[in-house]
Amino acid sequence: MMSKLKGMVRALGRLLPLPLRIGIRRLLWFFMWVTPRIGGIVVPNTATRQRILLVYDTSTQPFSVGDILICQEAALVLCEKHQVNTVDFAILYDPVSPGASNPVFAKAITQGSVMYHLASLLPLVQVNQNLGSFFVFNSREQLIRLIADNADQYVVWPEGWRVAIHEYLNPLVFNKLLVEHYDQHGSIPHLSCSPLLMGWAAQFYRRHVSPQVAVTVNLRNNPAWDTHRNSQMDSWLALFKYCEQRYPVKFVILCARAEIDDRLRKCSNVLLAKDHDSTIEQDLALLQMSAMHMGAGSGPVSMAWFGAKPYLMIDNAAIMDGEFYRHDHMVVRVDDRIRRFWFASDEQRIHVGLETDELLITEFDRMYRALDVSAWQDSINTAPQLDGQLNSWLR
């Protein structure tokens, strides 16, 4: 009966002028994006959809390393949910007010500087094993046309009504996508840099760290935005000094060049990635290929969240004890100050509150004792050799 009805609709459609048919088709597919549940009843056949289209609207979503990585994790979950292997990533910005999602961004990111800031974030789309195409739109109408013309191929996320109401995506990823996926599978997909970048990071460690063990440390020292989340530098320096004669470790510092504290260069067991002109995607590869990770709850730590690596994150903003995570089981209490995500291992911990000398030393001792150093060294030594410099081929 349904097939006969579809046949009649197609036959009637062929009687309409081509421009009118195209307009109706666009309207139907756009309707499905805005109201997917109702649209799925009107146009139920989604078997031809072979791609995820992820929309990142900077009017609502911040110019943030961490938020884009969280959306990349969402894309991996959607791929498994819908049994597809390709993700197209679309960034949408308002040309008049490109940084409207946050007052700090609104002041710093203007019509004249938006492409400069976007260029700093574009490498983050590589942290997705399923990446297909990448789009940058400064027109909502152009994005809608892309969706309407190709919606028979796409599962579009977030739904159109969520974009229309300017919903912040981070809570949606955690409280819905990750919860549902973990409940069904007992695990979550892991983010990963490309094999090329992982090979570069292994080579970096062979040249600059080996035979010591690489521990990445994300230090935050942003004077303009959420200063309460900044790292307590004296405590980190105390940790580095404590480890200097006790552990065969090299601490690889990941931070912006402007965040570097000159005292770090006086530590013999500290290496600054920015002194080697590392890019953001290289920083993420260094994190992924390190033995373990420590540091501030910002930006690159999202790479550690969605992986198997041991880590200690410092939650100076006390987000883990707030109302962000809406289901009781999402935050596991280890003790008075230590938490972990429901999908994390026992060696993936989050400290709520400011870091202290004692905390960092205690947690480092615990993490290092549980570390399989020989397995990490094997992973670095057996990684492929790269020819030439990764980032110097263009002149």
RODO-2510 file (C-alpha; in nm, 4 decimals, decimal comma):
residues 395
     n   res          X          Y          Z
     1     m     0,0000     0,0000     0,0000
     2     m     0,2790     0,2404     0,1000
     3     s     0,4778     0,1659    -0,2170
     4     k     0,1707     0,2357    -0,4326
     5     l     0,1178     0,5672    -0,2530
     6     k     0,4822     0,6629    -0,3100
     7     g     0,4474     0,5736    -0,6760
     8     m     0,1406     0,7963    -0,7114
     9     v     0,3212     1,0872    -0,5408
    10     r     0,6197     1,0502    -0,7763
    11     a     0,3914     1,0357    -1,0792
    12     l     0,2090     1,3509    -0,9738
    13     g     0,5428     1,5189    -0,9017
    14     r     0,6627     1,4581    -1,2590
    15     l     0,3690     1,6644    -1,3848
    16     l     0,4964     1,9719    -1,2023
    17     p     0,7472     2,2124    -1,3607
    18     l     1,1079     2,1318    -1,2674
    19     p     1,1711     2,4535    -1,0675
    20     l     0,8593     2,3858    -0,8615
    21     r     0,9647     2,0233    -0,8005
    22     i     1,3071     2,1394    -0,6809
    23     g     1,1481     2,3962    -0,4505
    24     i     0,9122     2,1391    -0,2965
    25     r     1,1973     1,8922    -0,2526
    26     r     1,4089     2,1526    -0,0736
    27     l     1,1157     2,2438     0,1493
    28     l     1,0554     1,8793     0,2466
    29     w     1,4198     1,8076     0,3271
    30     f     1,4553     2,1320     0,5240
    31     f     1,1411     2,0393     0,7149
    32     m     1,3017     1,7071     0,8043
    33     w     1,6092     1,8807     0,9457
    34     v     1,4043     2,1248     1,1559
    35     t     1,1619     1,8615     1,2848
    36     p     1,3312     1,5243     1,2243
    37     r     1,0765     1,3084     1,4067
    38     i     0,7791     1,4461     1,2154
    39     g     0,9825     1,4683     0,8962
    40     g     1,0766     1,1035     0,9281
    41     i     0,7071     1,0148     0,9097
    42     v     0,6492     1,2333     0,6037
    43     v     0,9642     1,1092     0,4250
    44     p     1,0471     0,7814     0,6008
    45     n     1,3195     0,6411     0,3727
    46     t     1,6613     0,7326     0,5173
    47     a     1,8504     0,4293     0,3882
    48     t     2,0436     0,6377     0,1346
    49     r     2,2028     0,8579     0,4010
    50     q     2,5737     0,7866     0,4074
    51     r     2,7165     1,0917     0,5858
    52     i     2,6893     1,2917     0,9073
    53     l     2,6784     1,6707     0,8712
    54     l     2,7847     1,8392     1,1951
    55     v     2,6979     2,2102     1,2216
    56     y     2,9074     2,4318     1,4521
    57     d     2,7507     2,7788     1,4770
    58     t     2,9877     3,0295     1,6390
    59     s     2,6917     3,2521     1,7244
    60     t     2,6246     2,9961     1,9988
    61     q     2,9332     2,7743     2,0200
    62     p     3,2608     2,9338     2,1352
    63     f     3,5881     2,9679     1,9457
    64     s     3,7265     2,6990     2,1724
    65     v     3,9589     2,4029     2,1260
    66     g     3,7752     2,1974     2,3858
    67     d     3,4257     2,2553     2,2482
    68     i     3,5245     2,1583     1,8943
    69     l     3,6913     1,8410     2,0215
    70     i     3,3757     1,7559     2,2166
    71     c     3,1751     1,7979     1,8963
    72     q     3,4230     1,5712     1,7173
    73     e     3,3508     1,3076     1,9813
    74     a     2,9798     1,3616     1,9147
    75     a     3,0448     1,2945     1,5466
    76     l     3,2061     0,9586     1,6264
    77     v     2,9065     0,8623     1,8413
    78     l     2,6670     0,9610     1,5601
    79     c     2,8652     0,7557     1,3100
    80     e     2,8232     0,4440     1,5222
    81     k     2,4586     0,5203     1,5928
    82     h     2,3669     0,5626     1,2260
    83     q     2,6182     0,3118     1,0861
    84     v     2,7963     0,5586     0,8588
    85     n     3,1670     0,6188     0,8065
    86     t     3,1910     0,9806     0,6899
    87     v     3,1508     1,3102     0,8747
    88     d     3,1273     1,6477     0,7037
    89     f     3,1991     1,9383     0,9387
    90     a     3,0429     2,2820     0,8804
    91     i     3,1402     2,5958     1,0710
    92     l     2,8866     2,8781     1,0458
    93     y     2,9652     3,2313     1,1565
    94     d     2,7855     3,5642     1,1419
    95     p     3,0002     3,8025     0,9329
    96     v     2,8795     4,1014     1,1334
    97     s     2,9323     3,9494     1,4806
    98     p     3,1365     3,6291     1,4379
    99     g     3,2227     3,5885     1,8066
   100     a     2,8783     3,6523     1,9524
   101     s     2,8811     3,3365     2,1679
   102     n     3,0849     3,5072     2,4416
   103     p     3,1558     3,8722     2,5345
   104     v     3,5321     3,8074     2,5292
   105     f     3,5136     3,6575     2,1810
   106     a     3,2769     3,9314     2,0641
   107     k     3,5401     4,1957     2,1421
   108     a     3,8401     4,0088     2,0054
   109     i     3,6906     3,8390     1,6976
   110     t     3,5642     4,0899     1,4438
   111     q     3,4812     4,1040     1,0737
   112     g     3,8427     4,1847     1,0000
   113     s     3,9973     3,9116     1,2154
   114     v     3,7523     3,6210     1,1962
   115     m     3,9413     3,4264     0,9292
   116     y     4,2627     3,4556     1,1292
   117     h     4,0939     3,3042     1,4341
   118     l     3,9157     3,0387     1,2295
   119     a     4,2484     2,9335     1,0791
   120     s     4,3713     2,8539     1,4297
   121     l     4,0786     2,6163     1,4850
   122     l     4,0601     2,4489     1,1445
   123     p     4,3291     2,1885     1,2259
   124     l     4,0997     2,0496     1,4972
   125     v     3,8719     1,8993     1,2343
   126     q     4,1529     1,6517     1,1631
   127     v     4,0897     1,4878     1,5003
   128     n     3,8274     1,2659     1,3457
   129     q     3,9083     0,9387     1,1755
   130     n     3,5900     0,9718     0,9683
   131     l     3,6356     1,3258     0,8351
   132     g     3,5041     1,3780     0,4836
   133     s     3,4418     1,7360     0,3705
   134     f     3,4872     2,0604     0,5598
   135     f     3,2803     2,3764     0,5056
   136     v     3,3008     2,7330     0,6335
   137     f     2,9844     2,9430     0,5875
   138     n     2,9299     3,3099     0,6644
   139     s     2,5694     3,2837     0,5473
   140     r     2,2938     3,0887     0,7204
   141     e     2,1041     3,0803     0,3906
   142     q     2,3932     2,9013     0,2175
   143     l     2,4067     2,6409     0,4924
   144     i     2,0317     2,5845     0,4679
   145     r     2,0621     2,5416     0,0909
   146     l     2,3370     2,2809     0,1385
   147     i     2,1185     2,0890     0,3823
   148     a     1,8025     2,1176     0,1736
   149     d     1,9803     2,0041    -0,1446
   150     n     2,1639     1,7121     0,0175
   151     a     1,9497     1,6016     0,3096
   152     d     1,8774     1,2676     0,1420
   153     q     2,2495     1,1921     0,1967
   154     y     2,2893     1,3524     0,5399
   155     v     2,2041     1,2871     0,8999
   156     v     2,2331     1,6483     1,0195
   157     w     2,3297     1,7252     1,3800
   158     p     2,2232     1,9162     1,5750
   159     e     1,8621     1,9251     1,4645
   160     g     1,7475     2,2458     1,3004
   161     w     1,5296     2,3540     1,5915
   162     r     1,8292     2,3324     1,8249
   163     v     2,0275     2,5602     1,5938
   164     a     1,7295     2,7973     1,5742
   165     i     1,7060     2,8335     1,9543
   166     h     2,0876     2,8728     1,9822
   167     e     2,1340     2,5696     2,2066
   168     y     2,4835     2,5196     2,3519
   169     l     2,5966     2,1766     2,2342
   170     n     2,8398     2,0710     2,5068
   171     p     2,5687     1,9600     2,7577
   172     l     2,3779     1,7868     2,4780
   173     v     2,6829     1,5784     2,3868
   174     f     2,7456     1,4623     2,7428
   175     n     2,3936     1,4312     2,8821
   176     k     2,2352     1,2707     2,5769
   177     l     2,4707     1,1334     2,3121
   178     l     2,7430     0,9960     2,5398
   179     v     2,5013     0,8694     2,8050
   180     e     2,2879     0,6856     2,5503
   181     h     2,5900     0,5410     2,3693
   182     y     2,7551     0,4206     2,6907
   183     d     2,4296     0,2693     2,8174
   184     q     2,4014     0,0716     2,4945
   185     h     2,7658    -0,0280     2,4365
   186     g     2,9435     0,0028     2,7718
   187     s     3,2100     0,2278     2,6182
   188     i     3,2549     0,5415     2,4071
   189     p     3,4502     0,5969     2,0823
   190     h     3,8039     0,7304     2,1251
   191     l     3,9285     1,0438     1,9548
   192     s     4,2514     1,0075     1,7610
   193     c     4,4852     1,2245     1,5596
   194     s     4,5769     1,1116     1,2090
   195     p     4,8489     0,8449     1,1680
   196     l     5,0715     1,1150     1,0169
   197     l     5,0507     1,3337     1,3279
   198     m     5,0902     1,0370     1,5616
   199     g     5,4047     0,9422     1,3698
   200     w     5,5328     1,2983     1,4016
   201     a     5,4740     1,2959     1,7798
   202     a     5,6541     0,9628     1,8189
   203     q     5,9491     1,0986     1,6233
   204     f     5,9483     1,4141     1,8366
   205     y     5,9711     1,2018     2,1508
   206     r     6,2486     0,9862     2,0067
   207     r     6,4515     1,2989     1,9309
   208     h     6,3796     1,5192     2,2317
   209     v     6,2649     1,2956     2,5193
   210     s     6,3900     0,9368     2,4864
   211     p     6,5057     0,7501     2,6909
   212     q     6,3025     0,9540     2,9400
   213     v     5,9249     0,9171     2,9650
   214     a     5,7029     1,1899     2,8168
   215     v     5,4332     1,3350     3,0426
   216     t     5,2295     1,6136     2,8821
   217     v     5,1140     1,9010     3,1023
   218     n     4,8482     2,1479     2,9913
   219     l     4,9109     2,4801     3,1686
   220     r     4,6555     2,7582     3,1483
   221     n     4,7465     3,1235     3,2083
   222     n     4,4813     3,3234     3,0248
   223     p     4,4552     3,6801     3,1607
   224     a     4,1346     3,7663     2,9720
   225     w     3,8914     3,4754     3,0018
   226     d     3,7876     3,2619     3,3016
   227     t     4,0964     3,3525     3,5015
   228     h     3,9741     3,1347     3,7927
   229     r     4,0585     2,8322     3,5758
   230     n     4,4256     2,9287     3,5440
   231     s     4,6994     2,6970     3,6676
   232     q     4,8716     2,7502     4,0040
   233     m     5,2192     2,7812     3,8572
   234     d     5,4112     2,7599     4,1866
   235     s     5,2598     2,4184     4,2564
   236     w     5,3547     2,2880     3,9128
   237     l     5,7105     2,4141     3,9562
   238     a     5,7223     2,2314     4,2893
   239     l     5,6174     1,9088     4,1152
   240     f     5,8840     1,9465     3,8477
   241     k     6,1522     2,0102     4,1105
   242     y     6,0350     1,7104     4,3149
   243     c     6,0603     1,4793     4,0132
   244     e     6,3940     1,6132     3,8892
   245     q     6,6134     1,3601     4,0732
   246     r     6,3491     1,0953     4,1348
   247     y     6,1911     1,0043     3,8017
   248     p     6,3223     0,9529     3,4460
   249     v     6,0524     1,1860     3,3165
   250     k     6,0395     1,4798     3,0768
   251     f     5,7401     1,7098     3,1276
   252     v     5,6229     1,8376     2,7874
   253     i     5,4367     2,1641     2,8421
   254     l     5,1367     2,2371     2,6183
   255     c     5,0196     2,5985     2,6270
   256     a     4,9983     2,9080     2,4127
   257     r     5,3240     3,0924     2,3594
   258     a     5,1864     3,3929     2,5527
   259     e     5,1145     3,1674     2,8529
   260     i     5,4756     3,0544     2,9037
   261     d     5,6233     3,1284     3,2449
   262     d     5,9980     3,1911     3,2030
   263     r     6,0709     2,9923     3,5198
   264     l     5,9798     2,6753     3,3295
   265     r     6,2924     2,7055     3,1169
   266     k     6,5081     2,6715     3,4280
   267     c     6,3722     2,3214     3,4971
   268     s     6,5992     2,0546     3,3527
   269     n     6,3135     1,8049     3,3176
   270     v     6,0780     2,0421     3,1329
   271     l     6,0391     2,0832     2,7566
   272     l     5,8179     2,3546     2,6061
   273     a     5,6382     2,2387     2,2924
   274     k     5,6111     2,5971     2,1684
   275     d     5,9914     2,6275     2,1745
   276     h     5,9723     2,3780     1,8890
   277     d     5,6996     2,5787     1,7104
   278     s     5,4297     2,3188     1,7701
   279     t     5,0843     2,3787     1,6254
   280     i     4,7580     2,2945     1,8034
   281     e     4,7187     1,9673     1,6120
   282     q     5,0768     1,8730     1,6989
   283     d     5,0076     1,9520     2,0658
   284     l     4,7130     1,7120     2,0549
   285     a     4,9295     1,4450     1,8935
   286     l     5,1939     1,4940     2,1646
   287     l     4,9216     1,4458     2,4248
   288     q     4,7889     1,1331     2,2555
   289     m     5,1340     0,9761     2,2219
   290     s     5,2551     1,0658     2,5736
   291     a     5,2674     0,8154     2,8585
   292     m     5,0237     1,0164     3,0683
   293     h     4,8711     1,3635     3,0922
   294     m     4,8207     1,6227     3,3667
   295     g     4,6987     1,9786     3,3812
   296     a     4,4271     2,2374     3,3555
   297     g     4,0700     2,1574     3,2579
   298     s     4,0762     2,3441     2,9301
   299     g     4,1238     2,2911     2,5584
   300     p     4,3503     1,9901     2,4967
   301     v     4,2279     1,7944     2,7992
   302     s     3,9220     1,6949     2,5924
   303     m     4,1619     1,4784     2,3908
   304     a     4,2506     1,2926     2,7108
   305     w     3,8870     1,2596     2,8197
   306     f     3,7960     1,0651     2,5091
   307     g     4,0929     0,8298     2,5140
   308     a     4,2501     0,5521     2,7194
   309     k     4,5473     0,7490     2,8556
   310     p     4,5921     0,8034     3,2326
   311     y     4,5320     1,1664     3,3245
   312     l     4,4803     1,4062     3,6114
   313     m     4,2695     1,7106     3,5274
   314     i     4,2489     2,0093     3,7600
   315     d     3,8911     2,1381     3,7802
   316     n     3,9456     2,4841     3,9273
   317     a     3,5956     2,5868     3,8189
   318     a     3,4361     2,2970     4,0136
   319     i     3,2263     2,2034     3,7111
   320     m     3,2228     1,8392     3,8185
   321     d     3,0322     1,9335     4,1351
   322     g     2,7886     2,1635     3,9559
   323     e     2,4660     2,0973     3,7671
   324     f     2,6215     2,0521     3,4222
   325     y     2,6061     1,6704     3,4368
   326     r     2,2385     1,5949     3,4771
   327     h     2,2408     1,2215     3,5561
   328     d     2,3607     1,1033     3,8964
   329     h     2,5862     0,8299     3,7588
   330     m     2,7800     1,0622     3,5241
   331     v     3,0223     1,1829     3,7949
   332     v     3,1828     0,9110     4,0094
   333     r     3,3135     1,0294     4,3495
   334     v     3,6512     0,8703     4,4288
   335     d     3,7029     1,0744     4,7477
   336     d     3,6271     1,4214     4,8866
   337     r     3,8028     1,5981     4,5977
   338     i     3,8676     1,3390     4,3271
   339     r     3,6054     1,2599     4,0635
   340     r     3,5970     1,0730     3,7350
   341     f     3,3587     1,0428     3,4419
   342     w     3,1302     0,7414     3,4329
   343     f     3,3043     0,6208     3,1155
   344     a     3,6586     0,6798     3,2515
   345     s     3,9006     0,4275     3,4005
   346     d     4,0361     0,4408     3,7563
   347     e     4,3518     0,6081     3,6210
   348     q     4,1577     0,8951     3,4619
   349     r     4,0857     1,1371     3,7431
   350     i     3,9640     1,4924     3,7980
   351     h     4,0517     1,7005     4,1053
   352     v     3,7855     1,9531     4,2068
   353     g     3,9472     2,2738     4,3296
   354     l     4,2862     2,4426     4,3110
   355     e     4,5940     2,2270     4,2737
   356     t     4,8529     2,2203     4,5524
   357     d     5,2129     2,0952     4,5772
   358     e     5,1007     1,7964     4,7850
   359     l     4,8160     1,7016     4,5509
   360     l     5,0293     1,7085     4,2356
   361     i     5,3132     1,5119     4,3949
   362     t     5,0795     1,2507     4,5453
   363     e     4,8845     1,2019     4,2228
   364     f     5,1987     1,1916     4,0096
   365     d     5,3511     0,9225     4,2331
   366     r     5,0310     0,7186     4,2100
   367     m     4,9998     0,7539     3,8316
   368     y     5,3643     0,6738     3,7608
   369     r     5,3564     0,3586     3,9754
   370     a     5,0678     0,2279     3,7633
   371     l     5,2416     0,3151     3,4357
   372     d     5,3751     0,0468     3,1997
   373     v     5,6891     0,2323     3,0932
   374     s     5,8232    -0,0404     2,8654
   375     a     5,4942    -0,0616     2,6735
   376     w     5,4988     0,3146     2,6188
   377     q     5,8603     0,3091     2,5017
   378     d     5,7791     0,0281     2,2582
   379     s     5,4910     0,2332     2,1125
   380     i     5,7277     0,5240     2,0488
   381     n     6,0197     0,3224     1,9151
   382     t     5,8099     0,1152     1,6734
   383     a     5,6191     0,4100     1,5232
   384     p     5,7031     0,4774     1,1572
   385     q     5,9866     0,7124     1,0667
   386     l     5,8856     1,0333     0,8873
   387     d     6,0740     1,1820     0,5945
   388     g     6,1646     1,5465     0,6468
   389     q     5,9805     1,8039     0,8535
   390     l     5,6046     1,7795     0,8773
   391     n     5,5423     2,1532     0,8708
   392     s     5,8202     2,2884     0,6467
   393     w     5,7419     2,1552     0,3016
   394     l     5,5718     2,4750     0,1787
   395     r     5,7781     2,7791     0,0764
***
